[in-house]
Amino acid sequence: MRKLQEGLKKKERGTVTSFYSSLRFIGVAMGPPLAALLMKRETSMLLFLLVALCFLASAITFVAIKPEKEKVT
């Protein structure tokens, strides 16, 4: 979390920190019950859903994060 805050402007830190904390809490609270429901139907469905979510998160990360180019002096 500290590394996340270091890369942000001071104005944006509160918003990003609260958004991150909210999503983390939702994942911890909703993840296990949702996984249990999906496991009752078919285990492969859960596997494919998790793989798809990982690919989606990876794609969003590659599109959204643009590192700053270092200036050569």
N, CA, C and O atoms as a printed pandas DataFrame, in Angstrom:
     atom_number atom_name residue_name chain_id  residue_number  x_coord  y_coord  z_coord
0              1         N          MET        A               1    0.818   -1.180    0.000
1              2        CA          MET        A               1    0.000    0.000    0.000
2              3         C          MET        A               1    0.870    1.255    0.000
3              4         O          MET        A               1    0.532    2.252   -0.639
4              5         N          ARG        A               2    1.972    1.203    0.708
5              6        CA          ARG        A               2    2.858    2.363    0.770
6              7         C          ARG        A               2    3.414    2.703   -0.612
7              8         O          ARG        A               2    3.504    3.876   -0.977
8              9         N          LYS        A               3    3.786    1.677   -1.379
9             10        CA          LYS        A               3    4.311    1.920   -2.733
10            11         C          LYS        A               3    3.239    2.553   -3.608
11            12         O          LYS        A               3    3.539    3.411   -4.438
12            13         N          LEU        A               4    1.995    2.133   -3.425
13            14        CA          LEU        A               4    0.887    2.708   -4.181
14            15         C          LEU        A               4    0.748    4.187   -3.865
15            16         O          LEU        A               4    0.539    4.994   -4.771
16            17         N          GLN        A               5    0.859    4.550   -2.618
17            18        CA          GLN        A               5    0.694    5.943   -2.211
18            19         C          GLN        A               5    1.865    6.813   -2.636
19            20         O          GLN        A               5    1.685    8.002   -2.896
20            21         N          GLU        A               6    3.053    6.245   -2.711
21            22        CA          GLU        A               6    4.225    7.032   -3.079
22            23         C          GLU        A               6    4.150    7.541   -4.511
23            24         O          GLU        A               6    4.690    8.604   -4.816
24            25         N          GLY        A               7    3.498    6.808   -5.380
25            26        CA          GLY        A               7    3.434    7.184   -6.784
26            27         C          GLY        A               7    2.290    8.117   -7.128
27            28         O          GLY        A               7    2.080    8.416   -8.303
28            29         N          LEU        A               8    1.548    8.582   -6.145
29            30        CA          LEU        A               8    0.381    9.425   -6.398
30            31         C          LEU        A               8    0.594   10.845   -5.900
31            32         O          LEU        A               8    1.383   11.102   -4.991
32            33         N          LYS        A               9   -0.141   11.760   -6.529
33            34        CA          LYS        A               9   -0.137   13.130   -6.039
34            35         C          LYS        A               9   -0.907   13.162   -4.727
35            36         O          LYS        A               9   -1.766   12.315   -4.479
36            37         N          LYS        A              10   -0.598   14.127   -3.906
37            38        CA          LYS        A              10   -1.202   14.205   -2.576
38            39         C          LYS        A              10   -2.725   14.320   -2.651
39            40         O          LYS        A              10   -3.420   13.771   -1.796
40            41         N          LYS        A              11   -3.254   15.017   -3.649
41            42        CA          LYS        A              11   -4.701   15.192   -3.800
42            43         C          LYS        A              11   -5.405   13.866   -4.087
43            44         O          LYS        A              11   -6.549   13.671   -3.676
44            45         N          GLU        A              12   -4.732   12.959   -4.787
45            46        CA          GLU        A              12   -5.352   11.707   -5.227
46            47         C          GLU        A              12   -5.224   10.572   -4.215
47            48         O          GLU        A              12   -5.917    9.562   -4.341
48            49         N          ARG        A              13   -4.372   10.709   -3.236
49            50        CA          ARG        A              13   -4.082    9.610   -2.311
50            51         C          ARG        A              13   -5.299    9.123   -1.557
51            52         O          ARG        A              13   -5.508    7.914   -1.451
52            53         N          GLY        A              14   -6.104   10.019   -1.033
53            54        CA          GLY        A              14   -7.277    9.612   -0.258
54            55         C          GLY        A              14   -8.274    8.840   -1.093
55            56         O          GLY        A              14   -8.811    7.824   -0.651
56            57         N          THR        A              15   -8.524    9.322   -2.304
57            58        CA          THR        A              15   -9.480    8.661   -3.191
58            59         C          THR        A              15   -9.003    7.268   -3.566
59            60         O          THR        A              15   -9.761    6.302   -3.479
60            61         N          VAL        A              16   -7.753    7.163   -3.980
61            62        CA          VAL        A              16   -7.214    5.876   -4.406
62            63         C          VAL        A              16   -7.132    4.907   -3.226
63            64         O          VAL        A              16   -7.432    3.722   -3.372
64            65         N          THR        A              17   -6.728    5.405   -2.069
65            66        CA          THR        A              17   -6.626    4.551   -0.885
66            67         C          THR        A              17   -7.998    4.017   -0.483
67            68         O          THR        A              17   -8.130    2.836   -0.162
68            69         N          SER        A              18   -9.014    4.868   -0.497
69            70        CA          SER        A              18  -10.351    4.399   -0.113
70            71         C          SER        A              18  -10.924    3.436   -1.154
71            72         O          SER        A              18  -11.593    2.468   -0.793
72            73         N          PHE        A              19  -10.670    3.689   -2.437
73            74        CA          PHE        A              19  -11.134    2.790   -3.497
74            75         C          PHE        A              19  -10.461    1.426   -3.370
75            76         O          PHE        A              19  -11.120    0.391   -3.474
76            77         N          TYR        A              20   -9.157    1.428   -3.146
77            78        CA          TYR        A              20   -8.406    0.184   -2.983
78            79         C          TYR        A              20   -8.908   -0.597   -1.772
79            80         O          TYR        A              20   -9.125   -1.806   -1.854
80            81         N          SER        A              21   -9.091    0.095   -0.650
81            82        CA          SER        A              21   -9.543   -0.572    0.567
82            83         C          SER        A              21  -10.952   -1.139    0.402
83            84         O          SER        A              21  -11.238   -2.237    0.881
84            85         N          SER        A              22  -11.821   -0.405   -0.265
85            86        CA          SER        A              22  -13.188   -0.879   -0.493
86            87         C          SER        A              22  -13.209   -2.141   -1.349
87            88         O          SER        A              22  -13.892   -3.110   -1.018
88            89         N          LEU        A              23  -12.465   -2.127   -2.445
89            90        CA          LEU        A              23  -12.427   -3.297   -3.320
90            91         C          LEU        A              23  -11.799   -4.491   -2.625
91            92         O          LEU        A              23  -12.233   -5.626   -2.821
92            93         N          ARG        A              24  -10.791   -4.245   -1.824
93            94        CA          ARG        A              24  -10.157   -5.329   -1.080
94            95         C          ARG        A              24  -11.133   -5.947   -0.078
95            96         O          ARG        A              24  -11.195   -7.168    0.062
96            97         N          PHE        A              25  -11.882   -5.113    0.607
97            98        CA          PHE        A              25  -12.867   -5.603    1.571
98            99         C          PHE        A              25  -13.974   -6.387    0.868
99           100         O          PHE        A              25  -14.390   -7.440    1.351
100          101         N          ILE        A              26  -14.448   -5.884   -0.261
101          102        CA          ILE        A              26  -15.500   -6.577   -1.013
102          103         C          ILE        A              26  -14.996   -7.944   -1.466
103          104         O          ILE        A              26  -15.731   -8.929   -1.392
104          105         N          GLY        A              27  -13.753   -8.013   -1.934
105          106        CA          GLY        A              27  -13.186   -9.285   -2.366
106          107         C          GLY        A              27  -13.085  -10.299   -1.244
107          108         O          GLY        A              27  -13.366  -11.483   -1.429
108          109         N          VAL        A              28  -12.681   -9.817   -0.077
109          110        CA          VAL        A              28  -12.550  -10.718    1.074
110          111         C          VAL        A              28  -13.932  -11.172    1.557
111          112         O          VAL        A              28  -14.107  -12.323    1.956
112          113         N          ALA        A              29  -14.905  -10.267    1.519
113          114        CA          ALA        A              29  -16.243  -10.588    2.017
114          115         C          ALA        A              29  -17.057  -11.429    1.028
115          116         O          ALA        A              29  -17.776  -12.339    1.442
116          117         N          MET        A              30  -16.953  -11.140   -0.250
117          118        CA          MET        A              30  -17.799  -11.805   -1.248
118          119         C          MET        A              30  -17.125  -12.973   -1.955
119          120         O          MET        A              30  -17.811  -13.839   -2.497
120          121         N          GLY        A              31  -15.809  -13.012   -1.959
121          122        CA          GLY        A              31  -15.092  -14.054   -2.690
122          123         C          GLY        A              31  -15.399  -15.473   -2.242
123          124         O          GLY        A              31  -15.805  -16.291   -3.067
124          125         N          PRO        A              32  -15.220  -15.793   -0.974
125          126        CA          PRO        A              32  -15.478  -17.167   -0.539
126          127         C          PRO        A              32  -16.923  -17.647   -0.736
127          128         O          PRO        A              32  -17.117  -18.773   -1.193
128          129         N          PRO        A              33  -17.949  -16.838   -0.408
129          130        CA          PRO        A              33  -19.314  -17.320   -0.668
130          131         C          PRO        A              33  -19.596  -17.522   -2.165
131          132         O          PRO        A              33  -20.262  -18.480   -2.555
132          133         N          LEU        A              34  -19.089  -16.620   -2.980
133          134        CA          LEU        A              34  -19.289  -16.758   -4.428
134          135         C          LEU        A              34  -18.577  -18.001   -4.959
135          136         O          LEU        A              34  -19.137  -18.736   -5.772
136          137         N          ALA        A              35  -17.354  -18.236   -4.509
137          138        CA          ALA        A              35  -16.620  -19.426   -4.928
138          139         C          ALA        A              35  -17.332  -20.694   -4.474
139          140         O          ALA        A              35  -17.372  -21.676   -5.216
140          141         N          ALA        A              36  -17.897  -20.688   -3.261
141          142        CA          ALA        A              36  -18.619  -21.864   -2.767
142          143         C          ALA        A              36  -19.856  -22.143   -3.617
143          144         O          ALA        A              36  -20.160  -23.299   -3.910
144          145         N          LEU        A              37  -20.568  -21.093   -4.011
145          146        CA          LEU        A              37  -21.740  -21.284   -4.865
146          147         C          LEU        A              37  -21.353  -21.845   -6.230
147          148         O          LEU        A              37  -22.026  -22.732   -6.755
148          149         N          LEU        A              38  -20.272  -21.330   -6.799
149          150        CA          LEU        A              38  -19.834  -21.819   -8.103
150          151         C          LEU        A              38  -19.303  -23.248   -8.026
151          152         O          LEU        A              38  -19.433  -24.006   -8.987
152          153         N          MET        A              39  -18.707  -23.622   -6.898
153          154        CA          MET        A              39  -18.179  -24.981   -6.746
154          155         C          MET        A              39  -19.314  -26.009   -6.642
155          156         O          MET        A              39  -19.134  -27.170   -7.008
156          157         N          LYS        A              40  -20.469  -25.587   -6.148
157          158        CA          LYS        A              40  -21.601  -26.513   -6.053
158          159         C          LYS        A              40  -22.080  -26.937   -7.437
159          160         O          LYS        A              40  -22.482  -28.082   -7.642
160          161         N          ARG        A              41  -22.034  -26.009   -8.376
161          162        CA          ARG        A              41  -22.506  -26.326   -9.729
162          163         C          ARG        A              41  -21.474  -27.141  -10.493
163          164         O          ARG        A              41  -21.723  -28.277  -10.896
164          165         N          GLU        A              42  -20.317  -26.536  -10.680
165          166        CA          GLU        A              42  -19.265  -27.221  -11.433
166          167         C          GLU        A              42  -17.929  -26.544  -11.133
167          168         O          GLU        A              42  -17.808  -25.323  -11.227
168          169         N          THR        A              43  -16.954  -27.327  -10.780
169          170        CA          THR        A              43  -15.655  -26.788  -10.401
170          171         C          THR        A              43  -14.955  -26.130  -11.586
171          172         O          THR        A              43  -14.270  -25.122  -11.409
172          173         N          SER        A              44  -15.111  -26.672  -12.772
173          174        CA          SER        A              44  -14.436  -26.090  -13.938
174          175         C          SER        A              44  -14.982  -24.696  -14.247
175          176         O          SER        A              44  -14.256  -23.854  -14.775
176          177         N          MET        A              45  -16.238  -24.448  -13.930
177          178        CA          MET        A              45  -16.815  -23.123  -14.147
178          179         C          MET        A              45  -16.084  -22.084  -13.282
179          180         O          MET        A              45  -15.793  -20.979  -13.738
180          181         N          LEU        A              46  -15.797  -22.453  -12.046
181          182        CA          LEU        A              46  -15.063  -21.568  -11.147
182          183         C          LEU        A              46  -13.660  -21.316  -11.689
183          184         O          LEU        A              46  -13.189  -20.179  -11.684
184          185         N          LEU        A              47  -13.000  -22.353  -12.149
185          186        CA          LEU        A              47  -11.655  -22.217  -12.692
186          187         C          LEU        A              47  -11.643  -21.269  -13.891
187          188         O          LEU        A              47  -10.801  -20.373  -13.959
188          189         N          PHE        A              48  -12.558  -21.454  -14.824
189          190        CA          PHE        A              48  -12.604  -20.604  -16.017
190          191         C          PHE        A              48  -12.934  -19.156  -15.663
191          192         O          PHE        A              48  -12.396  -18.228  -16.269
192          193         N          LEU        A              49  -13.809  -18.964  -14.693
193          194        CA          LEU        A              49  -14.142  -17.611  -14.263
194          195         C          LEU        A              49  -12.922  -16.918  -13.660
195          196         O          LEU        A              49  -12.649  -15.759  -13.972
196          197         N          LEU        A              50  -12.195  -17.616  -12.807
197          198        CA          LEU        A              50  -11.018  -17.026  -12.182
198          199         C          LEU        A              50   -9.912  -16.738  -13.200
199          200         O          LEU        A              50   -9.235  -15.714  -13.112
200          201         N          VAL        A              51   -9.733  -17.632  -14.153
201          202        CA          VAL        A              51   -8.734  -17.402  -15.210
202          203         C          VAL        A              51   -9.135  -16.192  -16.055
203          204         O          VAL        A              51   -8.291  -15.358  -16.383
204          205         N          ALA        A              52  -10.408  -16.095  -16.403
205          206        CA          ALA        A              52  -10.892  -14.953  -17.188
206          207         C          ALA        A              52  -10.709  -13.648  -16.427
207          208         O          ALA        A              52  -10.312  -12.643  -17.016
208          209         N          LEU        A              53  -10.990  -13.649  -15.138
209          210        CA          LEU        A              53  -10.806  -12.442  -14.333
210          211         C          LEU        A              53   -9.342  -12.050  -14.244
211          212         O          LEU        A              53   -9.019  -10.862  -14.251
212          213         N          CYS        A              54   -8.452  -13.029  -14.161
213          214        CA          CYS        A              54   -7.011  -12.738  -14.136
214          215         C          CYS        A              54   -6.554  -12.112  -15.447
215          216         O          CYS        A              54   -5.789  -11.147  -15.446
216          217         N          PHE        A              55   -7.023  -12.661  -16.566
217          218        CA          PHE        A              55   -6.665  -12.086  -17.866
218          219         C          PHE        A              55   -7.234  -10.683  -18.024
219          220         O          PHE        A              55   -6.560   -9.799  -18.553
220          221         N          LEU        A              56   -8.458  -10.469  -17.574
221          222        CA          LEU        A              56   -9.075   -9.150  -17.641
222          223         C          LEU        A              56   -8.291   -8.145  -16.799
223          224         O          LEU        A              56   -8.012   -7.035  -17.253
224          225         N          ALA        A              57   -7.938   -8.532  -15.584
225          226        CA          ALA        A              57   -7.160   -7.648  -14.714
226          227         C          ALA        A              57   -5.799   -7.337  -15.330
227          228         O          ALA        A              57   -5.326   -6.203  -15.248
228          229         N          SER        A              58   -5.167   -8.332  -15.945
229          230        CA          SER        A              58   -3.872   -8.116  -16.605
230          231         C          SER        A              58   -4.005   -7.144  -17.769
231          232         O          SER        A              58   -3.171   -6.254  -17.933
232          233         N          ALA        A              59   -5.034   -7.306  -18.568
233          234        CA          ALA        A              59   -5.249   -6.419  -19.714
234          235         C          ALA        A              59   -5.500   -4.983  -19.257
235          236         O          ALA        A              59   -4.949   -4.038  -19.823
236          237         N          ILE        A              60   -6.325   -4.829  -18.240
237          238        CA          ILE        A              60   -6.597   -3.487  -17.714
238          239         C          ILE        A              60   -5.317   -2.861  -17.169
239          240         O          ILE        A              60   -5.072   -1.670  -17.362
240          241         N          THR        A              61   -4.511   -3.657  -16.496
241          242        CA          THR        A              61   -3.258   -3.147  -15.942
242          243         C          THR        A              61   -2.325   -2.678  -17.043
243          244         O          THR        A              61   -1.748   -1.596  -16.939
244          245         N          PHE        A              62   -2.165   -3.466  -18.094
245          246        CA          PHE        A              62   -1.271   -3.080  -19.183
246          247         C          PHE        A              62   -1.763   -1.843  -19.919
247          248         O          PHE        A              62   -0.952   -1.057  -20.410
248          249         N          VAL        A              63   -3.071   -1.656  -20.005
249          250        CA          VAL        A              63   -3.615   -0.490  -20.694
250          251         C          VAL        A              63   -3.559    0.744  -19.801
251          252         O          VAL        A              63   -3.240    1.835  -20.274
252          253         N          ALA        A              64   -3.864    0.585  -18.518
253          254        CA          ALA        A              64   -4.026    1.731  -17.627
254          255         C          ALA        A              64   -2.712    2.274  -17.055
255          256         O          ALA        A              64   -2.610    3.471  -16.787
256          257         N          ILE        A              65   -1.722    1.424  -16.867
257          258        CA          ILE        A              65   -0.490    1.885  -16.229
258          259         C          ILE        A              65    0.534    2.252  -17.288
259          260         O          ILE        A              65    0.996    1.408  -18.055
260          261         N          LYS        A              66    0.870    3.513  -17.310
261          262        CA          LYS        A              66    1.858    4.011  -18.260
262          263         C          LYS        A              66    3.016    4.619  -17.471
263          264         O          LYS        A              66    2.894    5.722  -16.938
264          265         N          PRO        A              67    4.137    3.904  -17.396
265          266        CA          PRO        A              67    5.270    4.453  -16.633
266          267         C          PRO        A              67    5.826    5.694  -17.325
267          268         O          PRO        A              67    5.810    5.809  -18.550
268          269         N          GLU        A              68    6.316    6.612  -16.505
269          270        CA          GLU        A              68    6.919    7.813  -17.055
270          271         C          GLU        A              68    8.289    7.472  -17.647
271          272         O          GLU        A              68    9.045    6.678  -17.087
272          273         N          LYS        A              69    8.582    8.076  -18.764
273          274        CA          LYS        A              69    9.888    7.858  -19.383
274          275         C          LYS        A              69   10.913    8.736  -18.692
275          276         O          LYS        A              69   10.665    9.907  -18.408
276          277         N          GLU        A              70   12.072    8.147  -18.428
277          278        CA          GLU        A              70   13.132    8.879  -17.757
278          279         C          GLU        A              70   13.784    9.851  -18.726
279          280         O          GLU        A              70   14.012    9.523  -19.890
280          281         N          LYS        A              71   14.080   11.038  -18.242
281          282        CA          LYS        A              71   14.751   12.025  -19.070
282          283         C          LYS        A              71   16.249   11.805  -18.980
283          284         O          LYS        A              71   16.803   11.664  -17.889
284          285         N          VAL        A              72   16.887   11.777  -20.112
285          286        CA          VAL        A              72   18.342   11.593  -20.168
286          287         C          VAL        A              72   18.966   12.980  -20.167
287          288         O          VAL        A              72   18.663   13.806  -21.027
288          289         N          THR        A              73   19.838   13.229  -19.199
289          290        CA          THR        A              73   20.468   14.543  -19.135
290          291         C          THR        A              73   21.909   14.517  -19.545
291          292         O          THR        A              73   22.571   15.554  -19.541
